[in-house]
Amino acid sequence: MRKINADWHRANPMPKNPSPEQRIDWHLRHAVNCECRGIPAGILRLMQARGIPAPEGYDFSRK
Ligand SMILES: [Zn+2]
């Protein structure tokens, strides 16, 4: 079972109506602070389109 870092989530809410950059930033920080869920494929595509390297354990070619 994946562990949720509730303290981190309380301190780092996703902004309302986030821009793609805000979503990318949130998920990158989330990935290193919490294990409750992975980075969605849509976010990985946004990162790839911007030339941001895939985080540890992620692969842009994975569907
Ligand atoms: Zn989480």
PDB file of the backbone (N, CA, C, O) and the ligand in Angstrom, with CONECT records:
HET     ZN  A 101       1
ATOM      1  N   MET A   1       0.844  -1.200   0.000  1.00  0.00           N
ATOM      2  CA  MET A   1       0.000   0.000   0.000  1.00  0.00           C
ATOM      3  C   MET A   1       0.876   1.245   0.000  1.00  0.00           C
ATOM      4  O   MET A   1       1.845   1.343   0.753  1.00  0.00           O
ATOM      5  N   ARG A   2       0.526   2.170  -0.837  1.00  0.00           N
ATOM      6  CA  ARG A   2       1.326   3.394  -0.920  1.00  0.00           C
ATOM      7  C   ARG A   2       1.043   4.276   0.288  1.00  0.00           C
ATOM      8  O   ARG A   2      -0.083   4.364   0.777  1.00  0.00           O
ATOM      9  N   LYS A   3       2.091   4.916   0.743  1.00  0.00           N
ATOM     10  CA  LYS A   3       1.997   5.750   1.920  1.00  0.00           C
ATOM     11  C   LYS A   3       1.725   7.194   1.493  1.00  0.00           C
ATOM     12  O   LYS A   3       2.370   7.715   0.583  1.00  0.00           O
ATOM     13  N   ILE A   4       0.764   7.828   2.160  1.00  0.00           N
ATOM     14  CA  ILE A   4       0.477   9.231   1.854  1.00  0.00           C
ATOM     15  C   ILE A   4       1.158  10.119   2.889  1.00  0.00           C
ATOM     16  O   ILE A   4       1.092   9.865   4.092  1.00  0.00           O
ATOM     17  N   ASN A   5       1.803  11.151   2.402  1.00  0.00           N
ATOM     18  CA  ASN A   5       2.447  12.134   3.267  1.00  0.00           C
ATOM     19  C   ASN A   5       1.431  13.260   3.508  1.00  0.00           C
ATOM     20  O   ASN A   5       1.432  14.287   2.830  1.00  0.00           O
ATOM     21  N   ALA A   6       0.569  13.022   4.498  1.00  0.00           N
ATOM     22  CA  ALA A   6      -0.546  13.947   4.722  1.00  0.00           C
ATOM     23  C   ALA A   6      -0.053  15.344   5.090  1.00  0.00           C
ATOM     24  O   ALA A   6      -0.660  16.343   4.706  1.00  0.00           O
ATOM     25  N   ASP A   7       1.044  15.409   5.831  1.00  0.00           N
ATOM     26  CA  ASP A   7       1.588  16.721   6.213  1.00  0.00           C
ATOM     27  C   ASP A   7       1.994  17.517   4.974  1.00  0.00           C
ATOM     28  O   ASP A   7       1.731  18.714   4.868  1.00  0.00           O
ATOM     29  N   TRP A   8       2.646  16.817   4.037  1.00  0.00           N
ATOM     30  CA  TRP A   8       3.078  17.511   2.820  1.00  0.00           C
ATOM     31  C   TRP A   8       1.867  17.989   2.028  1.00  0.00           C
ATOM     32  O   TRP A   8       1.865  19.104   1.506  1.00  0.00           O
ATOM     33  N   HIS A   9       0.836  17.147   1.938  1.00  0.00           N
ATOM     34  CA  HIS A   9      -0.363  17.540   1.187  1.00  0.00           C
ATOM     35  C   HIS A   9      -1.045  18.748   1.816  1.00  0.00           C
ATOM     36  O   HIS A   9      -1.516  19.641   1.111  1.00  0.00           O
ATOM     37  N   ARG A  10      -1.097  18.773   3.138  1.00  0.00           N
ATOM     38  CA  ARG A  10      -1.707  19.925   3.817  1.00  0.00           C
ATOM     39  C   ARG A  10      -0.923  21.196   3.514  1.00  0.00           C
ATOM     40  O   ARG A  10      -1.504  22.264   3.320  1.00  0.00           O
ATOM     41  N   ALA A  11       0.393  21.074   3.475  1.00  0.00           N
ATOM     42  CA  ALA A  11       1.243  22.248   3.267  1.00  0.00           C
ATOM     43  C   ALA A  11       1.351  22.638   1.797  1.00  0.00           C
ATOM     44  O   ALA A  11       1.769  23.752   1.480  1.00  0.00           O
ATOM     45  N   ASN A  12       0.978  21.728   0.898  1.00  0.00           N
ATOM     46  CA  ASN A  12       1.172  21.966  -0.536  1.00  0.00           C
ATOM     47  C   ASN A  12      -0.081  21.650  -1.344  1.00  0.00           C
ATOM     48  O   ASN A  12      -0.076  20.724  -2.154  1.00  0.00           O
ATOM     49  N   PRO A  13      -1.140  22.402  -1.136  1.00  0.00           N
ATOM     50  CA  PRO A  13      -2.344  22.157  -1.939  1.00  0.00           C
ATOM     51  C   PRO A  13      -2.089  22.521  -3.400  1.00  0.00           C
ATOM     52  O   PRO A  13      -1.332  23.440  -3.709  1.00  0.00           O
ATOM     53  N   MET A  14      -2.737  21.779  -4.278  1.00  0.00           N
ATOM     54  CA  MET A  14      -2.670  22.144  -5.705  1.00  0.00           C
ATOM     55  C   MET A  14      -3.382  23.477  -5.881  1.00  0.00           C
ATOM     56  O   MET A  14      -4.486  23.653  -5.367  1.00  0.00           O
ATOM     57  N   PRO A  15      -2.766  24.432  -6.607  1.00  0.00           N
ATOM     58  CA  PRO A  15      -3.430  25.727  -6.818  1.00  0.00           C
ATOM     59  C   PRO A  15      -4.760  25.540  -7.549  1.00  0.00           C
ATOM     60  O   PRO A  15      -4.948  24.573  -8.288  1.00  0.00           O
ATOM     61  N   LYS A  16      -5.662  26.469  -7.330  1.00  0.00           N
ATOM     62  CA  LYS A  16      -6.921  26.437  -8.081  1.00  0.00           C
ATOM     63  C   LYS A  16      -6.651  26.852  -9.522  1.00  0.00           C
ATOM     64  O   LYS A  16      -5.858  27.760  -9.769  1.00  0.00           O
ATOM     65  N   ASN A  17      -7.306  26.192 -10.473  1.00  0.00           N
ATOM     66  CA  ASN A  17      -7.088  26.457 -11.900  1.00  0.00           C
ATOM     67  C   ASN A  17      -5.595  26.555 -12.228  1.00  0.00           C
ATOM     68  O   ASN A  17      -5.133  27.573 -12.743  1.00  0.00           O
ATOM     69  N   PRO A  18      -4.852  25.498 -11.930  1.00  0.00           N
ATOM     70  CA  PRO A  18      -3.394  25.573 -12.116  1.00  0.00           C
ATOM     71  C   PRO A  18      -3.010  25.663 -13.582  1.00  0.00           C
ATOM     72  O   PRO A  18      -3.652  25.072 -14.451  1.00  0.00           O
ATOM     73  N   SER A  19      -1.955  26.411 -13.835  1.00  0.00           N
ATOM     74  CA  SER A  19      -1.380  26.447 -15.177  1.00  0.00           C
ATOM     75  C   SER A  19      -0.608  25.138 -15.374  1.00  0.00           C
ATOM     76  O   SER A  19      -0.296  24.443 -14.407  1.00  0.00           O
ATOM     77  N   PRO A  20      -0.303  24.808 -16.637  1.00  0.00           N
ATOM     78  CA  PRO A  20       0.510  23.597 -16.860  1.00  0.00           C
ATOM     79  C   PRO A  20       1.815  23.632 -16.069  1.00  0.00           C
ATOM     80  O   PRO A  20       2.242  22.610 -15.532  1.00  0.00           O
ATOM     81  N   GLU A  21       2.453  24.807 -15.995  1.00  0.00           N
ATOM     82  CA  GLU A  21       3.713  24.919 -15.245  1.00  0.00           C
ATOM     83  C   GLU A  21       3.488  24.615 -13.755  1.00  0.00           C
ATOM     84  O   GLU A  21       4.306  23.951 -13.118  1.00  0.00           O
ATOM     85  N   GLN A  22       2.369  25.111 -13.215  1.00  0.00           N
ATOM     86  CA  GLN A  22       2.081  24.851 -11.801  1.00  0.00           C
ATOM     87  C   GLN A  22       1.812  23.367 -11.559  1.00  0.00           C
ATOM     88  O   GLN A  22       2.221  22.811 -10.540  1.00  0.00           O
ATOM     89  N   ARG A  23       1.129  22.742 -12.493  1.00  0.00           N
ATOM     90  CA  ARG A  23       0.853  21.312 -12.335  1.00  0.00           C
ATOM     91  C   ARG A  23       2.147  20.514 -12.407  1.00  0.00           C
ATOM     92  O   ARG A  23       2.360  19.599 -11.612  1.00  0.00           O
ATOM     93  N   ILE A  24       3.011  20.857 -13.358  1.00  0.00           N
ATOM     94  CA  ILE A  24       4.291  20.161 -13.470  1.00  0.00           C
ATOM     95  C   ILE A  24       5.077  20.330 -12.182  1.00  0.00           C
ATOM     96  O   ILE A  24       5.591  19.360 -11.624  1.00  0.00           O
ATOM     97  N   ASP A  25       5.165  21.575 -11.713  1.00  0.00           N
ATOM     98  CA  ASP A  25       5.931  21.876 -10.503  1.00  0.00           C
ATOM     99  C   ASP A  25       5.381  21.086  -9.321  1.00  0.00           C
ATOM    100  O   ASP A  25       6.137  20.495  -8.550  1.00  0.00           O
ATOM    101  N   TRP A  26       4.058  21.084  -9.188  1.00  0.00           N
ATOM    102  CA  TRP A  26       3.436  20.380  -8.053  1.00  0.00           C
ATOM    103  C   TRP A  26       3.770  18.895  -8.111  1.00  0.00           C
ATOM    104  O   TRP A  26       4.164  18.302  -7.107  1.00  0.00           O
ATOM    105  N   HIS A  27       3.613  18.301  -9.283  1.00  0.00           N
ATOM    106  CA  HIS A  27       3.825  16.857  -9.378  1.00  0.00           C
ATOM    107  C   HIS A  27       5.290  16.487  -9.190  1.00  0.00           C
ATOM    108  O   HIS A  27       5.595  15.434  -8.630  1.00  0.00           O
ATOM    109  N   LEU A  28       6.206  17.348  -9.654  1.00  0.00           N
ATOM    110  CA  LEU A  28       7.628  17.060  -9.430  1.00  0.00           C
ATOM    111  C   LEU A  28       7.931  17.082  -7.940  1.00  0.00           C
ATOM    112  O   LEU A  28       8.633  16.209  -7.431  1.00  0.00           O
ATOM    113  N   ARG A  29       7.401  18.082  -7.244  1.00  0.00           N
ATOM    114  CA  ARG A  29       7.649  18.154  -5.796  1.00  0.00           C
ATOM    115  C   ARG A  29       6.924  17.020  -5.083  1.00  0.00           C
ATOM    116  O   ARG A  29       7.450  16.431  -4.139  1.00  0.00           O
ATOM    117  N   HIS A  30       5.707  16.719  -5.546  1.00  0.00           N
ATOM    118  CA  HIS A  30       4.947  15.634  -4.933  1.00  0.00           C
ATOM    119  C   HIS A  30       5.690  14.304  -5.045  1.00  0.00           C
ATOM    120  O   HIS A  30       5.740  13.528  -4.091  1.00  0.00           O
ATOM    121  N   ALA A  31       6.269  14.051  -6.226  1.00  0.00           N
ATOM    122  CA  ALA A  31       6.905  12.757  -6.475  1.00  0.00           C
ATOM    123  C   ALA A  31       8.053  12.483  -5.508  1.00  0.00           C
ATOM    124  O   ALA A  31       8.322  11.331  -5.169  1.00  0.00           O
ATOM    125  N   VAL A  32       8.732  13.543  -5.065  1.00  0.00           N
ATOM    126  CA  VAL A  32       9.864  13.318  -4.164  1.00  0.00           C
ATOM    127  C   VAL A  32       9.444  13.364  -2.698  1.00  0.00           C
ATOM    128  O   VAL A  32      10.224  12.996  -1.820  1.00  0.00           O
ATOM    129  N   ASN A  33       8.216  13.813  -2.425  1.00  0.00           N
ATOM    130  CA  ASN A  33       7.788  13.968  -1.036  1.00  0.00           C
ATOM    131  C   ASN A  33       6.720  12.980  -0.614  1.00  0.00           C
ATOM    132  O   ASN A  33       6.485  12.810   0.583  1.00  0.00           O
ATOM    133  N   CYS A  34       6.075  12.333  -1.547  1.00  0.00           N
ATOM    134  CA  CYS A  34       4.914  11.510  -1.214  1.00  0.00           C
ATOM    135  C   CYS A  34       4.785  10.378  -2.226  1.00  0.00           C
ATOM    136  O   CYS A  34       5.177  10.512  -3.385  1.00  0.00           O
ATOM    137  N   GLU A  35       4.228   9.263  -1.765  1.00  0.00           N
ATOM    138  CA  GLU A  35       4.106   8.089  -2.640  1.00  0.00           C
ATOM    139  C   GLU A  35       2.655   7.731  -2.920  1.00  0.00           C
ATOM    140  O   GLU A  35       2.378   6.627  -3.389  1.00  0.00           O
ATOM    141  N   CYS A  36       1.714   8.647  -2.641  1.00  0.00           N
ATOM    142  CA  CYS A  36       0.311   8.242  -2.713  1.00  0.00           C
ATOM    143  C   CYS A  36      -0.140   7.995  -4.143  1.00  0.00           C
ATOM    144  O   CYS A  36      -1.041   7.189  -4.374  1.00  0.00           O
ATOM    145  N   ARG A  37       0.468   8.671  -5.103  1.00  0.00           N
ATOM    146  CA  ARG A  37       0.138   8.386  -6.502  1.00  0.00           C
ATOM    147  C   ARG A  37       1.271   8.835  -7.393  1.00  0.00           C
ATOM    148  O   ARG A  37       2.080   9.684  -7.016  1.00  0.00           O
ATOM    149  N   GLY A  38       1.322   8.255  -8.584  1.00  0.00           N
ATOM    150  CA  GLY A  38       2.379   8.583  -9.521  1.00  0.00           C
ATOM    151  C   GLY A  38       2.054   9.840 -10.300  1.00  0.00           C
ATOM    152  O   GLY A  38       0.997  10.446 -10.120  1.00  0.00           O
ATOM    153  N   ILE A  39       2.978  10.223 -11.169  1.00  0.00           N
ATOM    154  CA  ILE A  39       2.761  11.371 -12.041  1.00  0.00           C
ATOM    155  C   ILE A  39       1.872  10.925 -13.200  1.00  0.00           C
ATOM    156  O   ILE A  39       2.215   9.974 -13.902  1.00  0.00           O
ATOM    157  N   PRO A  40       0.737  11.593 -13.413  1.00  0.00           N
ATOM    158  CA  PRO A  40      -0.163  11.176 -14.490  1.00  0.00           C
ATOM    159  C   PRO A  40       0.499  11.308 -15.859  1.00  0.00           C
ATOM    160  O   PRO A  40       1.393  12.130 -16.058  1.00  0.00           O
ATOM    161  N   ALA A  41       0.043  10.486 -16.792  1.00  0.00           N
ATOM    162  CA  ALA A  41       0.614  10.501 -18.145  1.00  0.00           C
ATOM    163  C   ALA A  41       0.501  11.887 -18.771  1.00  0.00           C
ATOM    164  O   ALA A  41       1.405  12.316 -19.488  1.00  0.00           O
ATOM    165  N   GLY A  42      -0.602  12.594 -18.509  1.00  0.00           N
ATOM    166  CA  GLY A  42      -0.778  13.924 -19.088  1.00  0.00           C
ATOM    167  C   GLY A  42       0.280  14.902 -18.610  1.00  0.00           C
ATOM    168  O   GLY A  42       0.728  15.756 -19.374  1.00  0.00           O
ATOM    169  N   ILE A  43       0.682  14.783 -17.348  1.00  0.00           N
ATOM    170  CA  ILE A  43       1.736  15.647 -16.809  1.00  0.00           C
ATOM    171  C   ILE A  43       3.081  15.282 -17.429  1.00  0.00           C
ATOM    172  O   ILE A  43       3.882  16.155 -17.761  1.00  0.00           O
ATOM    173  N   LEU A  44       3.317  13.976 -17.582  1.00  0.00           N
ATOM    174  CA  LEU A  44       4.576  13.558 -18.219  1.00  0.00           C
ATOM    175  C   LEU A  44       4.667  14.112 -19.637  1.00  0.00           C
ATOM    176  O   LEU A  44       5.739  14.516 -20.088  1.00  0.00           O
ATOM    177  N   ARG A  45       3.534  14.126 -20.332  1.00  0.00           N
ATOM    178  CA  ARG A  45       3.547  14.685 -21.695  1.00  0.00           C
ATOM    179  C   ARG A  45       3.863  16.180 -21.668  1.00  0.00           C
ATOM    180  O   ARG A  45       4.613  16.674 -22.510  1.00  0.00           O
ATOM    181  N   LEU A  46       3.290  16.898 -20.701  1.00  0.00           N
ATOM    182  CA  LEU A  46       3.582  18.339 -20.585  1.00  0.00           C
ATOM    183  C   LEU A  46       5.065  18.560 -20.322  1.00  0.00           C
ATOM    184  O   LEU A  46       5.672  19.476 -20.877  1.00  0.00           O
ATOM    185  N   MET A  47       5.649  17.710 -19.466  1.00  0.00           N
ATOM    186  CA  MET A  47       7.074  17.836 -19.156  1.00  0.00           C
ATOM    187  C   MET A  47       7.911  17.557 -20.399  1.00  0.00           C
ATOM    188  O   MET A  47       8.859  18.279 -20.709  1.00  0.00           O
ATOM    189  N   GLN A  48       7.540  16.502 -21.095  1.00  0.00           N
ATOM    190  CA  GLN A  48       8.288  16.122 -22.289  1.00  0.00           C
ATOM    191  C   GLN A  48       8.257  17.248 -23.311  1.00  0.00           C
ATOM    192  O   GLN A  48       9.272  17.553 -23.937  1.00  0.00           O
ATOM    193  N   ALA A  49       7.076  17.873 -23.483  1.00  0.00           N
ATOM    194  CA  ALA A  49       6.924  18.948 -24.460  1.00  0.00           C
ATOM    195  C   ALA A  49       7.798  20.147 -24.106  1.00  0.00           C
ATOM    196  O   ALA A  49       8.171  20.926 -24.983  1.00  0.00           O
ATOM    197  N   ARG A  50       8.128  20.297 -22.817  1.00  0.00           N
ATOM    198  CA  ARG A  50       8.950  21.421 -22.353  1.00  0.00           C
ATOM    199  C   ARG A  50      10.410  21.058 -22.187  1.00  0.00           C
ATOM    200  O   ARG A  50      11.223  21.893 -21.790  1.00  0.00           O
ATOM    201  N   GLY A  51      10.746  19.811 -22.490  1.00  0.00           N
ATOM    202  CA  GLY A  51      12.138  19.396 -22.375  1.00  0.00           C
ATOM    203  C   GLY A  51      12.595  19.179 -20.944  1.00  0.00           C
ATOM    204  O   GLY A  51      13.792  19.195 -20.655  1.00  0.00           O
ATOM    205  N   ILE A  52      11.619  18.973 -20.036  1.00  0.00           N
ATOM    206  CA  ILE A  52      11.968  18.695 -18.641  1.00  0.00           C
ATOM    207  C   ILE A  52      12.270  17.201 -18.519  1.00  0.00           C
ATOM    208  O   ILE A  52      11.463  16.379 -18.953  1.00  0.00           O
ATOM    209  N   PRO A  53      13.409  16.834 -17.939  1.00  0.00           N
ATOM    210  CA  PRO A  53      13.749  15.409 -17.860  1.00  0.00           C
ATOM    211  C   PRO A  53      12.751  14.639 -16.984  1.00  0.00           C
ATOM    212  O   PRO A  53      12.223  15.177 -16.010  1.00  0.00           O
ATOM    213  N   ALA A  54      12.507  13.402 -17.335  1.00  0.00           N
ATOM    214  CA  ALA A  54      11.613  12.557 -16.546  1.00  0.00           C
ATOM    215  C   ALA A  54      12.246  12.307 -15.179  1.00  0.00           C
ATOM    216  O   ALA A  54      13.444  12.039 -15.088  1.00  0.00           O
ATOM    217  N   PRO A  55      11.443  12.393 -14.114  1.00  0.00           N
ATOM    218  CA  PRO A  55      11.981  12.123 -12.778  1.00  0.00           C
ATOM    219  C   PRO A  55      12.409  10.666 -12.645  1.00  0.00           C
ATOM    220  O   PRO A  55      12.015   9.810 -13.437  1.00  0.00           O
ATOM    221  N   GLU A  56      13.224  10.406 -11.627  1.00  0.00           N
ATOM    222  CA  GLU A  56      13.655   9.049 -11.298  1.00  0.00           C
ATOM    223  C   GLU A  56      12.451   8.102 -11.286  1.00  0.00           C
ATOM    224  O   GLU A  56      11.439   8.376 -10.640  1.00  0.00           O
ATOM    225  N   GLY A  57      12.574   6.998 -12.000  1.00  0.00           N
ATOM    226  CA  GLY A  57      11.510   6.004 -11.985  1.00  0.00           C
ATOM    227  C   GLY A  57      10.437   6.228 -13.031  1.00  0.00           C
ATOM    228  O   GLY A  57       9.518   5.420 -13.160  1.00  0.00           O
ATOM    229  N   TYR A  58      10.544   7.334 -13.793  1.00  0.00           N
ATOM    230  CA  TYR A  58       9.541   7.596 -14.834  1.00  0.00           C
ATOM    231  C   TYR A  58      10.193   7.541 -16.208  1.00  0.00           C
ATOM    232  O   TYR A  58      11.394   7.760 -16.365  1.00  0.00           O
ATOM    233  N   ASP A  59       9.367   7.244 -17.185  1.00  0.00           N
ATOM    234  CA  ASP A  59       9.860   7.074 -18.538  1.00  0.00           C
ATOM    235  C   ASP A  59       8.801   7.649 -19.466  1.00  0.00           C
ATOM    236  O   ASP A  59       7.643   7.235 -19.414  1.00  0.00           O
ATOM    237  N   PHE A  60       9.178   8.582 -20.302  1.00  0.00           N
ATOM    238  CA  PHE A  60       8.211   9.228 -21.195  1.00  0.00           C
ATOM    239  C   PHE A  60       7.601   8.234 -22.186  1.00  0.00           C
ATOM    240  O   PHE A  60       6.504   8.462 -22.697  1.00  0.00           O
ATOM    241  N   SER A  61       8.301   7.145 -22.455  1.00  0.00           N
ATOM    242  CA  SER A  61       7.776   6.203 -23.438  1.00  0.00           C
ATOM    243  C   SER A  61       6.740   5.270 -22.827  1.00  0.00           C
ATOM    244  O   SER A  61       6.039   4.555 -23.543  1.00  0.00           O
ATOM    245  N   ARG A  62       6.646   5.280 -21.476  1.00  0.00           N
ATOM    246  CA  ARG A  62       5.674   4.403 -20.818  1.00  0.00           C
ATOM    247  C   ARG A  62       4.281   4.948 -21.027  1.00  0.00           C
ATOM    248  O   ARG A  62       4.053   6.152 -20.902  1.00  0.00           O
ATOM    249  N   LYS A  63       3.358   4.080 -21.341  1.00  0.00           N
ATOM    250  CA  LYS A  63       1.987   4.530 -21.545  1.00  0.00           C
ATOM    251  C   LYS A  63       1.179   4.445 -20.256  1.00  0.00           C
ATOM    252  O   LYS A  63      -0.004   4.787 -20.245  1.00  0.00           O
TER     253      LYS A  63
HETATM  254 ZN    ZN A 101       0.590  12.347  -2.217  1.00  0.00          ZN2+
END
